[in-house]
Every structure is written in structure tokens, then in C-alpha cells.
């Protein structure tokens, strides 16, 4: 082999080695890029899932707040109805007592009037004799 051939072969080997190194570096860069892209995709997927969960949590909180509000309104309505019913009962009891008192006072007044009339007639009839 001549010197020229040896130089050519040596140069060819160097070129092949540099090409292999460049290919390895390119593959490493592609692998790194692919890994970065996969991590980015996983992070984006996690982000989208977190957004979905947050939205779901807000909806659940809103549903619970609405349910609590409706229960409070219902309890307030029942308490109001109970209060009105009790007030009616007290009113009716008071009316019954007042009417009973009025009847008793009228009865006593009638008795007093009748007694007074009897005494008056007794005095009047004695005076006429």
C-alpha cells in the first residue's frame, strides 16, 4: 500500500469516526429532544387533568352551597310555619279566655243587677204599703 492509499484510508477512517460521532451526537440530541417532548406532554396532560379536577371541585362546592342554601330556606320556612301555628294557637287560647272572662263578668253583672232589682222592688213594694 502506498502512502497515498494509507493517508486516504486513514482519512476515510477519521471521516467515518467523525460521522459516527456526529450520528451519535445527533441521536443523543434526538433522544434528549424526544425525552423532553415526552416530559412536556406528560406535564401538559397532568395540567389538563388538574384543571379538570379543579373544575369538578368548584362544581361540587357550588352544588353543596346550593344544597345548603335550599336546606336553610326550607328550615326557615318550617320554622316560620311553626311560629305562625303557635301564634294562632296562643291567639285562639287568648280569645277563649277573654270570651270566658266576658261571660263570667256578664253573669256576675246580671246577678248583681237582678239582686239590685229585687232589693229595689222590695223597697218599692214596702214603700207602697
C-alpha positions in Angstrom: 0.0 0.0 0.0 1.3 3.3 -0.9 1.4 6.3 1.3 -1.4 7.9 -0.5 -3.6 4.9 0.0 -2.7 4.8 3.7 -3.4 8.5 4.1 -6.7 8.0 2.1 -7.6 5.1 4.3 -6.6 6.9 7.5 -8.6 10.0 6.3 -11.5 7.8 5.4 -11.4 6.2 8.9 -11.3 9.6 10.6 -14.2 10.8 8.5 -16.2 7.6 9.4 -15.4 8.1 13.1 -16.4 11.8 12.9 -19.5 10.7 11.1 -20.2 8.1 13.8 -19.6 10.7 16.5 -21.9 13.2 14.7 -24.5 10.5 14.3 -24.2 9.6 18.0 -24.5 13.2 19.0 -27.5 13.7 16.7 -29.1 10.5 18.1 -28.4 11.8 21.7 -29.9 15.2 20.7 -32.9 13.4 19.2 -33.2 11.2 22.3 -32.9 14.2 24.6 -35.4 16.1 22.5 -37.8 13.1 22.5 -37.4 12.7 26.2 -38.1 16.4 26.8 -41.1 16.3 24.5 -42.4 13.3 26.4 -42.0 15.1 29.7 -43.7 18.2 28.3 -46.6 16.0 27.0 -46.8 14.3 30.5 -46.7 17.7 32.2 -49.4 19.1 29.9 -51.6 16.0 30.5 -51.1 16.5 34.2 -52.0 20.2 33.9 -55.2 19.4 31.9 -56.2 16.7 34.5 -55.5 19.2 37.3 -57.7 21.8 35.6 -60.5 19.2 35.1 -60.3 18.2 38.8 -60.3 21.8 39.9 -63.4 22.5 37.7 -65.0 19.4 39.2 -64.2 20.6 42.7 -65.7 24.0 42.0 -68.9 22.4 40.7 -69.1 20.1 43.7 -68.6 23.1 46.0 -71.2 25.0 44.1 -73.6 22.1 44.4 -73.1 21.8 48.1 -73.5 25.5 48.6 -76.8 25.4 46.7 -77.9 22.3 48.7 -77.1 24.0 52.0 -78.9 27.2 50.9 -82.0 25.2 49.9 -82.0 23.3 53.2 -81.6 26.6 55.2 -84.6 28.1 53.2 -86.6 25.0 53.9 -85.8 25.1 57.6 -86.6 28.8 57.8 -90.0 28.1 56.1 -90.8 25.3 58.5 -89.8 27.5 61.5 -92.0 30.3 60.2 -95.0 28.0 59.7 -94.4 26.6 63.2 -94.3 30.1 64.6 -97.5 31.1 62.8 -99.2 27.9 64.0 -98.1 28.6 67.6 -99.2 32.2 67.4 -102.6 31.1 66.1 -102.9 28.7 69.0 -102.0 31.3 71.5 -104.4 33.8 69.9 -107.2 31.3 70.0 -106.5 30.4 73.6 -106.4 34.1 74.5 -109.7 34.7 72.7 -111.3 31.7 74.5 -110.0 33.1 77.9 -111.3 36.6 77.1 -114.7 35.3 76.0 -114.8 33.2 79.1 -113.9 36.2 81.3 -116.5 38.3 79.5 -119.2 35.7 80.0 -118.3 35.4 83.7 -118.3 39.2 84.1 -121.7 39.5 82.3 -123.1 36.7 84.5 -121.9 38.5 87.7 -123.2 41.8 86.4 -126.6 40.2 85.6 -126.7 38.6 89.1 -125.8 42.0 90.7 -128.4 43.7 88.6 -131.1 41.1 89.5 -130.2 41.4 93.2 -130.4 45.2 92.9 -133.7 45.0 91.1 -135.1 42.6 93.8 -134.0 45.0 96.6 -135.4 47.9 94.7 -138.8 46.1 94.3 -138.8 45.0 97.9 -138.2 48.6 99.0 -140.7 49.9 96.5 -143.3 47.4 97.5 -142.7 48.2 101.2 -143.0 51.9 100.5 -146.3 51.4 98.7 -147.9 49.7 101.6 
